[in-house]
């Protein structure tokens, strides 16, 4: 007989630990195996039931068919709670939270039970009603939620967007790094100049618009832009002959949650030229007609 399977995803909030403890205790009392790894549960789960506390869409997918419960909260609450945990690594906090938000969006698309973290009790399949302990009031710092604003709705719809400022990106060998944004000396061999921020985005078609300025110093500049997930990306090469401000827009679709990255390269060797990268804007686009979406 196949064991009962419950998937549990919870966003950061002042009540997260209380909910995690209450659900874990109820599952263990009912004879369930509890873990954060779907692989571990497959090899160690017992015949009664399994509870996966998921941290990513990949873990949720690997768990297979299950009854899913998502405990959500407002984006600002999630960002503030996460930023309080990693106050000196805000970009890392955004990245960790984006992975949870993307998993939430993917699960909503599949159909799940949604509960709010402020609620005092919830019903779980097989386990029944569970009540959390009251958590002490917390006043987390007010963090900037705009880099994840496309998650203002739990499942981003067409038109959802976010601004990714330059300080979320990694600059390779930027000159005068204390400047904002850093000055990039283009002289030298072809190489990657800027990349990031590797924030998880749900399946679908996404557009990225890079904003930058260049000083050609009287020379032709050859730049390459890549937008996508890992090695699944759209690429564009441009030749710039005039100094000034520019935008480059790329769009690409992927079929499963992935860590989205924009990369800017010096496509050729340069003897002259400078660049300032100001950041990017990302927007959820409509899927193209006939475009495959994989929900499993």
PyMOL commands that set and color helices and strands:
alter all, ss='L'
color gray80, all
select helices_A, chain A and resi 16-29+38-44+57-63+75-85+90-110+146-151+166-168
alter helices_A, ss='H'
color red, helices_A
select strands_A, chain A and resi 4-10+32-35+49-53+67-72+113-116+121-124+128-131+161-165+170-171+184-185+191-201+204-215+221-229+232-240+244-254+258-266+274-285
alter strands_A, ss='S'
color yellow, strands_A
deselect
rebuild
show_as cartoon
